Amino acid sequence: MDNLDVFKSRKSIRKFKDKEISGSDIEKIIKAASLAPTARNVQPWEFVVVKDRNRLIELAAIVSPNGAFIKGAGACIGVFCRNTKYYLEDGCAATTQALLCAGQLNLGSCWVAGDKKDYCEKVKQLFGVPEDFKLISLIALGFPDESPNPTKRDVSEMIHKERF
């Protein structure tokens, strides 16, 4: 699969099969995330991996309704960043690379928003995250049990040459 195919094939998956994700796949995904670009090489990220079904159900209840599907995921990765100047940009870059790596491993994934959501503090408490960290995202992972095919805009509609 070439790089463009990885981007084309990535979809947000919210329905998962009841199948365990290997620890080595989780490590590959986090390794990919940790290789993301980061302002001034600060690397402010930390990752919390949740695979326990009861914890996934508890997390899903906190982030419902938008993240209710986390309860059926095989795992969820919480992406947290120290409160640095570019924490959001760095954390979003790490999240994107994690999503793309998951797709390359034939895992489904879905990004659940973190930063500025009203449930951030509850999620941090659930995971025991220190106060000076920000929740960037929650990444639901699993083997897909759906095949969405969203329509994407044609790139020619988005390109503006020299001026908007």
Secondary structure, DSSP 8 states (H G I E B T S, - for coil): --HHHHHHH--B---B-S----HHHHHHHHHHHHTS--GGG---EEEEEE--HHHHHHHHHHHTTTTGGGGGSSEEEEEEEES-TTHHHHHHHHHHHHHHHHHHTT-EEEEEE-TT-TTHHHHHHHHT--TTEEEEEEEEEE-BS---------GGGT--SS--
